[in-house]
Amino acid sequence: MHNPPDESAIRRRAADAGQDHVFRFWADLSGYGRRRLLEQLAEIDFRQLGRLIERHVRHPEPENLPADLQPAPFIPLPTTDAQRRERCHMRGRGDRLIAAGKVAAFTVAGGQGTRLGYNGPKGAFRVGPVSERPLFQVFAEGILAVRRASGAAIPWYVMTSETNDQATRDFFAEHDYFGLPRGDVLFFRQGMMPAVDFKGRLILSAPDSLARSPDGHGGSLLALARRGMLADMADRGIEHISYWQVDNPLVPPLDPVFLGYHADAGSDMSSKMARKRDPFEKLGNFCLSGDRLHVIEYSDMPDDLAEQTDGEGRLRFEAGSIAIHILARRFVERLTAGGEFALPFHRAEKKIPYVDEAGETVTPDEPNGVKFEMFVFDALPLAENPVVLEIDRAREFSPVKNAQGEDSPATARRDMVRLAADRLEAAGVAVPRDNTGEPTVQVEISPLAARTGEELKRVCADRGLTEIAGDTYIGPA
């Protein structure tokens, strides 16, 4: 049983910060409502909030780009025998790290499926084109397949949000953790930040509740420390953290090639990149300023830089960030040490529903306040020896962000089918295609059936599969 919040102390802190207006409905609140408001206020670091208000609300300054931005170097996809041998060597190094129990999986999964028309955690959204496997199951099977191949106990840390924490835990329990040991799947909640109006006053979303939002994907690193996950990793001997966001069903949860390059460089933080489809694709841009690696958001990149080309007509700033990283555990410990997190907050002007003086909810038509959020890529300029590795986006990147159009369930399922068809043909299985080369049937492969091309050849041979006649899911035996 938690002790009740100290009302007098919380009132005093709020008053000292000039925020005591949040108690204006106090007399009308139930006991539950009073406790809810006090608990939310108790979580606020008012000194930090005051600094953020001064810097980002009362005296905001534009976030100027460095004047010396240059395209960041990256390790390209292999085109020569020497490069393929190097990747093979790095794969071996990564496999050894996994087998030694030095690697953890980490999924940022605080989002809801609202934009997809789905009521629930985004990770529970069914994305499998044939199996209808949810995103969480796609990742779980990838991790389980690596566990079985390596013999290692690989922990999976799943960051939820206040909105979906219980629903996520229940979803995993209902599915028996998709075959993973319960003790190796660890859930923890992301931090929340209050929103303020343009005068720096806390906004109430209801008479008994502050307007709050998650503190951004950069807050995931702080949450690892505050929720005890870094300590758990240290106890398990984890040295490297494989990070990805919940919306990409093609991501390899534990990529030994990526791990090998990361470890070989002695990198604090490494990143995967995809070549941008066009200058204004909504991907961050990997750039150098001095000798420091940065990601410049697509919305902040000046058009003249985004459109620059080299002598061969290719984009100069072509390396797009796809939110896949490996972080050294000790690096995250340094970022979160001493009680002061190293990553900065950013200002985001938003339309924030609020209650008026009569206690009625108002949904504004224009931005009326500021949310504070952190970006995980802000850790890159602080990292030593960062590595940027190019991926084949057809094999590793097809996010589910929008209900329709690009980066939607339809395009993700299309890309899952294309990848499975290519793998089957490489294994000697005929897949029907139309005159544009698109598969005319739905095919899908679970990593529990086959992780590698050689495994897929054996599975197809054992099952007598020489051609695909209709929609086919190749799952575990």
C-alpha positions in Angstrom: 0.0 0.0 0.0 1.5 3.3 -1.1 1.5 6.2 1.4 -1.0 8.9 0.5 0.6 12.0 -1.1 1.5 14.8 1.3 -1.0 17.5 0.4 0.5 20.3 2.3 4.0 19.7 0.9 2.7 19.4 -2.6 0.6 22.5 -2.3 3.6 24.4 -1.0 5.9 23.3 -3.9 3.2 24.2 -6.5 2.6 27.6 -4.9 6.4 28.3 -4.7 6.5 27.6 -8.4 3.6 29.8 -9.2 1.4 26.9 -10.2 -1.2 26.8 -7.4 -4.0 27.5 -10.0 -4.2 23.7 -10.5 -6.1 23.5 -7.2 -9.0 25.7 -8.4 -11.5 22.8 -8.6 -10.3 21.2 -5.3 -13.5 21.8 -3.4 -15.5 19.9 -6.0 -13.2 16.9 -6.3 -13.9 13.4 -4.9 -11.3 11.7 -2.7 -10.1 9.7 -5.8 -9.8 12.9 -7.9 -7.8 14.7 -5.2 -5.4 11.8 -4.8 -5.0 11.6 -8.6 -4.1 15.2 -8.9 -1.7 15.1 -5.9 0.0 12.0 -7.3 0.6 13.7 -10.7 1.9 16.9 -9.0 4.2 14.8 -6.8 6.0 13.4 -9.8 6.9 16.9 -11.1 10.4 18.3 -10.5 9.4 21.9 -10.2 12.9 23.2 -10.4 13.5 21.4 -13.7 10.0 22.5 -14.9 10.9 26.1 -14.1 14.1 25.9 -16.1 12.3 24.5 -19.1 9.6 27.2 -18.9 12.2 29.9 -18.8 14.2 28.4 -21.7 11.4 27.1 -24.0 8.4 29.2 -23.1 9.1 32.6 -21.7 12.4 33.2 -23.5 12.5 30.7 -26.3 15.5 30.7 -28.6 15.5 29.1 -32.1 17.4 25.8 -32.2 20.0 26.9 -34.7 21.6 24.3 -36.9 25.4 24.0 -36.9 26.9 26.0 -39.7 29.4 23.3 -40.7 27.0 20.4 -41.4 28.4 17.7 -43.7 27.0 14.3 -44.7 28.0 11.7 -42.2 30.1 8.7 -43.4 28.5 5.3 -43.2 29.4 1.7 -43.9 27.7 0.8 -47.2 26.0 -2.4 -48.2 28.7 -4.8 -49.5 29.4 -4.8 -53.3 32.8 -6.5 -53.3 34.1 -9.8 -52.1 36.3 -8.0 -49.5 33.3 -6.2 -48.1 31.3 -9.4 -48.0 34.2 -11.1 -46.1 34.3 -8.2 -43.7 30.5 -8.5 -43.0 31.0 -12.3 -42.5 33.7 -11.6 -39.9 31.5 -9.0 -38.1 28.6 -11.5 -38.1 30.9 -14.0 -36.3 31.9 -11.4 -33.8 28.3 -10.5 -33.1 27.2 -14.1 -32.8 29.8 -14.6 -30.1 28.6 -11.6 -28.1 25.0 -12.9 -28.3 26.1 -16.5 -27.3 28.1 -15.0 -24.4 24.9 -13.4 -23.0 26.2 -9.8 -23.5 23.2 -8.5 -25.5 19.7 -7.4 -24.5 16.7 -6.5 -26.7 14.9 -3.2 -26.0 11.6 -2.1 -27.7 10.1 1.3 -27.3 6.4 0.4 -27.3 4.5 3.2 -25.6 2.3 4.1 -28.5 -1.4 3.3 -29.1 -2.8 2.1 -32.4 -5.1 5.1 -32.7 -3.8 6.3 -36.0 -4.3 2.8 -37.4 -7.9 2.7 -36.2 -6.9 0.1 -33.6 -7.9 0.4 -30.0 -5.0 -1.0 -28.0 -1.2 -0.9 -27.8 0.4 -0.6 -31.2 2.5 -3.7 -30.5 -0.8 -5.7 -30.3 -1.7 -4.7 -33.9 -2.0 -7.7 -36.2 0.4 -7.2 -39.1 1.2 -10.7 -40.4 -0.1 -10.9 -44.0 -1.1 -14.6 -43.6 -0.7 -15.5 -39.9 -2.1 -12.2 -38.6 0.7 -12.2 -36.0 0.8 -9.1 -34.0 3.9 -6.9 -33.9 4.9 -8.1 -30.5 4.7 -11.7 -31.7 6.9 -10.9 -34.7 9.6 -9.6 -32.4 9.2 -12.3 -29.8 9.7 -15.0 -32.4 12.8 -13.3 -33.7 14.2 -13.1 -30.2 13.2 -16.7 -29.4 14.8 -18.0 -32.6 18.1 -16.3 -31.7 17.9 -17.7 -28.1 17.5 -21.2 -29.5 20.3 -20.8 -32.0 22.8 -19.2 -29.6 21.8 -21.0 -26.4 21.8 -17.6 -24.6 19.2 -16.2 -22.2 18.4 -12.9 -23.9 16.3 -10.5 -21.9 13.8 -8.3 -23.6 13.0 -4.9 -22.1 9.7 -3.5 -23.3 9.0 0.2 -22.5 5.3 0.9 -22.2 3.5 4.2 -21.4 1.0 5.2 -18.7 -1.7 4.7 -21.4 -0.9 1.1 -22.4 1.2 -0.4 -19.6 -1.5 -2.7 -18.1 -2.9 -3.6 -21.5 0.5 -4.6 -22.8 1.2 -6.7 -19.7 -2.1 -8.4 -20.1 -1.6 -9.0 -23.8 1.7 -10.8 -23.2 0.2 -12.9 -20.3 -2.8 -13.9 -22.6 -0.3 -15.2 -25.1 2.0 -16.9 -22.6 4.8 -14.4 -23.5 4.9 -16.0 -27.0 7.1 -18.8 -25.7 9.7 -16.6 -24.0 10.5 -17.2 -20.3 8.4 -14.8 -18.2 11.5 -13.7 -16.2 13.3 -12.6 -19.3 10.5 -10.2 -20.5 10.6 -7.0 -18.4 8.1 -4.2 -18.7 8.6 -0.6 -17.5 6.8 2.7 -18.0 8.1 5.7 -19.8 8.3 9.0 -17.9 5.6 11.7 -18.3 5.9 15.4 -18.6 3.3 18.1 -17.9 2.2 20.5 -20.6 2.1 24.3 -20.1 0.4 27.1 -21.8 2.2 29.9 -23.5 2.5 31.8 -20.2 4.2 28.8 -18.6 1.1 27.7 -16.5 0.4 24.0 -16.1 -2.6 22.9 -18.1 -5.4 20.9 -16.6 -7.0 18.3 -19.0 -9.7 17.6 -16.4 -10.5 19.2 -13.0 -8.5 16.4 -11.3 -5.8 15.8 -13.9 -2.9 17.6 -15.5 -2.4 17.6 -19.3 0.6 15.3 -19.6 2.4 13.4 -22.4 5.3 10.9 -22.7 8.7 12.6 -22.5 9.8 11.4 -26.0 11.8 8.5 -27.2 14.9 10.0 -25.6 13.2 9.5 -22.3 13.5 5.8 -22.9 17.1 5.9 -21.7 16.3 7.9 -18.6 13.5 5.4 -17.9 15.9 2.5 -18.1 17.8 4.0 -15.2 14.9 5.2 -13.1 12.9 2.0 -13.4 15.9 -0.2 -12.4 16.4 -1.8 -15.9 20.0 -0.7 -16.2 20.8 -2.2 -12.8 19.1 -5.4 -14.0 21.2 -5.4 -17.1 24.4 -5.0 -15.1 23.4 -7.9 -12.9 22.9 -10.1 -16.0 26.2 -9.1 -17.5 24.6 -7.2 -20.4 27.0 -4.9 -22.3 25.1 -4.0 -25.4 21.4 -2.9 -25.9 19.7 -3.5 -29.2 17.1 -0.7 -29.5 14.2 -0.4 -31.9 10.7 1.0 -32.1 7.6 -1.1 -32.1 6.2 -0.1 -35.5 8.8 -1.8 -37.8 7.9 -5.5 -38.4 11.0 -6.1 -40.6 13.6 -5.1 -37.9 16.0 -7.9 -36.9 15.8 -7.7 -33.1 19.4 -8.9 -32.7 21.5 -8.4 -35.8 24.9 -10.0 -35.3 26.5 -8.0 -38.2 25.4 -4.7 -36.6 26.6 -5.9 -33.2 30.0 -6.9 -34.7 30.6 -3.5 -36.3 29.5 -1.8 -33.1 31.8 -3.8 -30.9 34.7 -3.7 -33.3 34.7 0.1 -33.3 34.4 0.3 -29.5 31.2 2.4 -30.1 29.1 4.0 -27.4 26.1 4.2 -29.8 25.7 2.8 -33.3 22.8 3.4 -35.8 21.4 1.9 -38.9 20.5 4.0 -41.9 18.6 3.7 -45.1 19.2 5.7 -48.3 16.4 8.3 -48.5 13.9 7.8 -51.3 13.8 11.5 -52.0 15.1 14.8 -50.4 12.0 15.3 -48.2 11.3 11.8 -47.0 10.3 12.0 -43.3 13.6 10.5 -42.0 16.1 12.3 -39.9 19.5 13.1 -41.6 22.8 11.7 -40.3 25.2 14.6 -40.4 28.6 15.6 -39.0 29.4 18.9 -37.3 33.1 19.0 -36.5 33.8 15.4 -35.6 30.5 14.8 -33.8 27.6 12.8 -35.3 24.2 14.4 -35.3 20.7 13.5 -36.6 18.9 16.6 -38.0 15.2 16.1 -38.2 13.7 16.3 -41.7 11.5 19.2 -40.6 14.6 21.2 -39.5 16.8 20.4 -42.6 17.0 23.4 -44.9 15.6 22.7 -48.4 18.9 23.7 -50.1 20.8 21.2 -48.0 18.2 18.4 -48.4 18.3 18.8 -52.2 22.0 19.0 -52.6 23.5 16.4 -55.0 27.0 15.2 -55.7 28.7 14.9 -59.1 26.7 11.8 -59.9 23.3 13.3 -59.1 22.9 11.5 -55.8 21.7 13.2 -52.7 24.6 14.4 -50.5 22.6 14.0 -47.4 21.2 10.6 -48.3 21.7 8.7 -44.9 18.2 8.6 -43.3 17.8 7.6 -39.7 15.4 4.7 -39.1 15.4 4.6 -35.3 17.5 1.4 -34.9 20.4 1.6 -32.6 22.8 -0.3 -30.4 23.9 1.4 -27.2 26.6 0.4 -24.8 25.1 -0.1 -21.3 27.9 1.9 -19.7 27.2 4.8 -22.1 23.6 4.9 -21.0 24.8 4.7 -17.4 27.0 7.8 -18.0 24.1 9.7 -19.6 21.9 9.1 -16.6 24.5 9.4 -13.8 24.4 12.1 -11.1 20.7 12.8 -11.2 21.0 15.1 -14.2 20.1 13.5 -17.6 22.5 14.5 -20.3 19.9 14.8 -23.1 18.1 18.1 -23.7 14.4 18.7 -23.8 12.8 20.3 -27.0 9.8 22.5 -27.3 6.8 21.2 -29.2 3.8 23.5 -29.8 0.6 21.4 -29.7 -3.2 21.6 -29.6 -3.8 20.5 -26.0 -7.3 19.9 -24.7 -8.0 21.7 -21.5 -10.8 22.6 -19.0 -12.1 26.1 -18.8 -13.0 28.0 -15.7 -16.4 26.2 -15.6 -14.7 22.8 -15.7 -15.8 22.1 -19.3 -13.4 20.4 -21.7 -12.3 22.6 -24.6 -10.5 21.2 -27.7 -8.6 24.0 -29.3 -8.3 24.6 -33.1 -4.8 26.1 -32.9 -1.8 25.2 -30.7 -2.3 26.6 -27.2 0.6 25.1 -25.3 4.0 23.5 -25.1 5.0 19.9 -24.6 8.5 19.0 -23.6 10.2 15.9 -25.3 13.6 14.4 -25.7 15.0 12.6 -28.7 17.2 9.5 -28.4 19.4 10.6 -31.3 20.6 13.5 -29.2 22.8 11.0 -27.5 24.9 10.6 -30.7 27.0 13.8 -30.4 27.9 12.6 -26.9 28.9 9.1 -28.1 32.5 8.0 -28.9 33.2 6.1 -32.1 29.7 6.0 -33.4 29.0 3.6 -36.3 26.4 4.2 -39.0 25.6 1.0 -41.0 23.6 1.0 -44.2 20.7 -1.5 -44.4 18.7 -2.9 -47.3 15.4 -1.2 -46.5 13.5 -3.9 -48.4 14.7 -6.4 -45.9 14.7 -4.3 -42.7 12.5 -1.2 -42.7 8.8 -0.9 -43.4 7.2 0.9 -40.5 3.5 0.9 -39.6 2.7 4.6 -38.9 -0.3 5.6 -41.0 -3.7 4.1 -41.6 -3.3 4.3 -45.4 -0.7 5.2 -48.0 3.1 4.9 -47.4 4.3 3.4 -44.1 0.9 1.8 -43.5 -0.2 -1.7 -42.6 -0.8 -2.3 -46.4 2.8 -1.4 -47.3 4.3 -3.3 -44.4 2.4 -6.4 -45.3 3.4 -6.0 -49.0 7.1 -5.7 -48.0 6.8 -8.8 -45.7 5.4 -10.7 -48.6 8.1 -9.5 -51.0 10.8 -10.5 -48.6 9.3 -13.9 -48.0 8.9 -14.5 -51.7 12.5 -13.5 -52.4 13.7 -15.8 -49.7 11.7 -18.7 -50.9 12.9 -18.3 -54.5 16.5 -18.2 -53.2 15.7 -21.5 -51.5 14.6 -23.0 -54.8 10.8 -22.7 -54.3 8.7 -21.2 -57.2 6.5 -18.2 -56.3 3.9 -17.0 -58.7 4.3 -13.4 -59.8 2.5 -11.0 -62.1 4.0 -9.2 -65.0 5.3 -6.4 -62.7 7.2 -8.9 -60.6 4.8 -8.7 -57.6 3.9 -12.0 -55.9 0.3 -12.9 -56.7 -0.1 -14.9 -53.4 0.5 -14.0 -49.8 3.5 -15.7 -48.2 5.1 -15.3 -44.8 7.9 -17.0 -42.9 8.4 -17.2 -39.1 12.0 -17.0 -37.9 11.1 -20.0 -35.7 10.8 -22.0 -38.9 13.9 -20.6 -40.6 16.2 -17.7 -39.8 18.8 -18.2 -42.5 18.7 -19.2 -46.2 20.2 -22.6 -45.5 17.6 -23.3 -42.8 14.8 -22.3 -45.2 16.2 -24.7 -47.9 16.1 -27.6 -45.3 12.6 -26.7 -44.1 11.2 -26.6 -47.7 12.9 -29.9 -48.6 11.6 -31.6 -45.4 8.1 -30.3 -46.1 8.3 -31.2 -49.8 7.7 -27.6 -50.8 8.8 -26.8 -54.3 6.2 -24.2 -55.4 3.7 -21.9 -53.8 0.2 -22.4 -55.0 -1.8 -20.2 -52.6 -1.4 -18.1 -49.5 1.2 -19.8 -47.4 2.5 -19.3 -43.9 5.7 -21.2 -43.0 5.6 -21.4 -39.3 7.3 -23.5 -36.7 6.9 -27.3 -37.0 
